[in-house]
Amino acid sequence: MENDTTDLRRWASVLNRMGCSGDPIDPEDVFVISKVLSKIGERLDTNRREAFDMVRGKN
């Protein structure tokens, strides 16, 4: 989970830099990044659910 959180922060930094650049952003670049962010989000959601289930005693 920590690696996904770190990766998410790094991708956010990439998007921030792209958005602050004077150069136009290629839609394909944003599409590729969005796929990665979606996968990270899915893993984080799964990890969160598993953690809550463990706390509730549901293994």
SULKA-V668139 format. One record per pair of residues at least 4 apart in sequence whose C-alpha atoms are under 7 Angstrom apart, sorted by sequence separation. I is the first residue (numbers start at 0). J is the second residue. D is the distance in whole Angstrom. If there is no record, write none. Layout:
BEGIN
i=I j=J d=D
i=I j=J d=D
END
This chain:
BEGIN
i=0 j=4 d=6
i=1 j=5 d=6
i=2 j=6 d=6
i=3 j=7 d=6
i=4 j=8 d=6
i=5 j=9 d=6
i=6 j=10 d=6
i=7 j=11 d=6
i=8 j=12 d=6
i=9 j=13 d=6
i=10 j=14 d=6
i=11 j=15 d=6
i=12 j=16 d=6
i=13 j=17 d=6
i=14 j=18 d=6
i=15 j=19 d=6
i=16 j=20 d=6
i=25 j=29 d=7
i=26 j=30 d=6
i=27 j=31 d=6
i=28 j=32 d=6
i=29 j=33 d=6
i=30 j=34 d=6
i=31 j=35 d=7
i=32 j=36 d=6
i=33 j=37 d=6
i=34 j=38 d=6
i=35 j=39 d=6
i=36 j=40 d=6
i=37 j=41 d=6
i=38 j=42 d=6
i=39 j=43 d=6
i=40 j=44 d=6
i=41 j=45 d=6
i=42 j=46 d=6
i=43 j=47 d=6
i=44 j=48 d=6
i=45 j=49 d=6
i=46 j=50 d=6
i=47 j=51 d=6
i=48 j=52 d=6
i=49 j=53 d=6
i=50 j=54 d=6
i=51 j=55 d=6
i=52 j=56 d=6
i=53 j=57 d=5
i=52 j=57 d=5
i=53 j=58 d=6
i=52 j=58 d=6
i=17 j=24 d=7
i=7 j=36 d=7
i=3 j=39 d=6
i=3 j=43 d=7
i=0 j=43 d=6
i=0 j=46 d=7
END
